[in-house]
Amino acid sequence: MEDSLELSYGDKLLINEMIVLPTQKYDREKDQWLPDSHTIFLSVKIKEGSDDYHKSNYTINEVTNFLESLLNLECCVDFT
């Protein structure tokens, strides 16, 4: 994931923290919750000293959409 961010955003975005949690879906036929996928919670920092240090240059939605399309998983991104 870091390589993909680097290809798209250069070395300007740094991953502070990443948590991957499993998700589940309810199966009515079996009457139970079954493993479904995963959700990635990502804390991203814009590298200090870069020309794009102001957060307005990168939106949370832009980074989230990029990662979701790349990984085919739900992502929750936050800038720190």
C-alpha positions in Angstrom: 0.0 0.0 0.0 2.9 2.4 0.8 4.3 1.8 -2.7 1.0 2.6 -4.3 0.7 5.8 -2.3 4.2 6.7 -3.2 3.6 6.1 -7.0 0.5 8.4 -6.9 1.5 11.0 -4.4 5.3 10.8 -4.3 6.9 10.7 -0.8 4.5 13.4 0.4 2.1 11.1 2.2 3.2 8.9 5.2 1.2 6.2 6.8 1.0 6.8 10.6 -1.1 3.9 11.6 -3.1 1.2 9.9 -5.7 -1.2 11.4 -7.4 -3.9 9.4 -10.6 -5.3 10.8 -12.7 -8.2 9.5 -16.2 -7.5 8.4 -19.2 -9.9 8.5 -22.5 -10.3 6.8 -25.6 -12.0 8.0 -26.8 -15.1 6.3 -30.5 -15.5 6.7 -30.5 -19.1 5.5 -27.9 -20.2 8.1 -29.2 -17.7 10.7 -25.6 -16.6 11.5 -23.0 -14.0 10.8 -20.3 -15.1 8.3 -16.9 -13.6 7.5 -17.3 -11.2 4.5 -14.3 -9.0 3.9 -12.1 -6.4 5.7 -12.1 -2.7 6.4 -8.9 -0.7 6.5 -8.6 2.2 8.9 -5.7 4.4 7.9 -4.1 7.4 9.5 -2.1 9.4 7.0 0.2 12.3 7.5 1.4 14.8 4.9 5.2 15.0 5.2 6.3 18.3 6.8 8.4 20.5 4.6 6.8 19.3 1.4 5.3 21.9 -0.9 1.9 20.3 -0.4 1.9 20.4 3.4 -1.4 22.2 3.5 -4.1 19.5 3.8 -6.4 21.2 1.3 -4.2 19.9 -1.5 -5.2 16.3 -0.8 -8.7 15.4 0.3 -9.7 12.5 2.4 -12.2 11.4 -0.3 -9.5 11.5 -3.0 -7.1 9.2 -1.0 -10.0 7.0 0.2 -11.3 6.5 -3.4 -7.8 5.8 -4.7 -7.2 3.1 -2.0 -10.7 1.5 -2.3 -10.3 1.2 -6.1 -6.8 -0.2 -5.7 -7.5 -2.7 -2.9 -11.2 -3.4 -3.5 -11.8 -3.0 0.2 -13.6 -0.4 2.3 -11.1 2.2 3.6 -11.5 4.8 6.2 -8.8 7.5 5.8 -8.0 10.3 8.2 -5.3 12.9 8.1 -3.3 13.5 11.3 
